[in-house]
Amino acid sequence: MTGASSGIGLAIAAMLAEEGHDLTITSRTPAKIEAAAAQLAEHGTAINLVAADLADADEVGRVLAAHRERFDRLDVLVNNAGLGIRGPIGEFSTKHMDLQLALNLRSVMLFYRESLDLLRVAGAEHRGALVINMSSVAGKQGEADLSVYSATKHGVVGFTQAMQRELAGDGIKSCVVCPGFVDTPLADYMKERLPAEEMIRPEDVAESVRSLLHLSPHCVVPEIVLMKPNAEGVLAV
Ligand SMILES: NC(=O)c1ccc[n+]([C@@H]2O[C@H](COP(=O)([O-])OP(=O)(O)OC[C@H]3O[C@@H](n4cnc5c(N)ncnc54)[C@H](OP(=O)(O)O)[C@@H]3O)[C@@H](O)[C@H]2O)c1
């Protein structure tokens, strides 16, 4: 479970612990992931914590090595860590492009590649190994001033579709989740225009993921889009 220290990731981690899953949780900042582990401990399942910068490709292997050593099985993989850097393309630094590509998109690919053997074992056992990949509504429609973020999130949608086709035969399901604005620190920049209390709750995202845990092997949900209704009741970002 990546990006588990905050926001959507912490809500999904809490839901998974409630559902009885032992968890490896990871995020970049040691103090934040330690605080999250302390919070999750109340559910009584085992919590293995690893601080890692997932924009660094080698760190993905280190997280999975720690997971293997502690649990040596993987039924649910949640690729949630991400960040959004705003700015017009004419002023966008290469460093900020690379950072978003590495974290938001490449780390998802690396987690699949490096955990495939464990996912295949779970898939062979119960035909319901599950990978959740966090995209965004910006992964469905490009957003001005969020162009690189939008590109990475479109990439996550396409990669998830490819993984669903490539790995379904191994009993591995892939679902991409595309929320509108969720009340987390990542959406702070929007809170003057859209009050936090009118945003989607992190727990809404977690509940949508919970439903996937209980599906039969014959049912796959390839994509979840979460939006808020506007004043006319029409779906809106
Ligand atoms: N909030 C929204 O409106 C919204 C909408 C659509 C999609 N999303 C997506 O939802 C996901 C979670 O975002 P959030 O809204 O919950 O934001 P958040 O509260 O800021 O959480 C982001 C998480 O990602 C981790 N992270 C950031 N950089 C990292 C790095 N280099 N290496 C490892 N972990 C890193 C953070 O770790 P630390 O806390 O340790 O730094 C944190 O756990 C992201 O993929 C985001 O794109 C968010």
The ligand as an ORCA input file, in Angstrom:
! r2SCAN-3c Opt
* xyz 0 1
  N      -6.807     14.741     -3.525
  C      -7.312     14.755     -4.740
  O      -8.093     15.654     -5.089
  C      -6.983     13.657     -5.710
  C      -7.820     13.492     -6.824
  C      -7.545     12.496     -7.746
  C      -6.462     11.654     -7.545
  N      -5.651     11.825     -6.459
  C      -4.518     10.921     -6.313
  O      -4.638     10.217     -5.098
  C      -3.347      9.799     -4.671
  C      -3.178     10.132     -3.209
  O      -3.193     11.543     -3.064
  P      -3.852     12.305     -1.821
  O      -4.831     13.235     -2.373
  O      -4.251     11.338     -0.766
  O      -2.601     13.210     -1.382
  P      -1.713     13.277     -0.068
  O      -2.559     13.327      1.148
  O      -0.757     14.398     -0.349
  O      -0.922     11.886     -0.065
  C       0.104     11.608     -0.972
  C       0.837     10.366     -0.502
  O       1.869     10.069     -1.461
  C       3.109      9.985     -0.770
  N       4.227     10.441     -1.574
  C       4.403     11.652     -2.151
  N       5.593     11.705     -2.769
  C       6.183     10.486     -2.580
  C       7.421      9.914     -2.971
  N       8.314     10.604     -3.698
  N       7.681      8.645     -2.585
  C       6.803      7.951     -1.852
  N       5.619      8.431     -1.444
  C       5.317      9.687     -1.808
  C       2.961     10.889      0.438
  O       3.951     10.526      1.379
  P       4.475     11.514      2.540
  O       3.235     11.930      3.273
  O       5.363     10.689      3.369
  O       5.139     12.655      1.863
  C       1.525     10.579      0.841
  O       1.465      9.378      1.591
  C      -2.341     10.470     -5.607
  O      -1.905      9.535     -6.579
  C      -3.152     11.571     -6.261
  O      -2.669     11.902     -7.540
  C      -5.901     12.802     -5.526
*
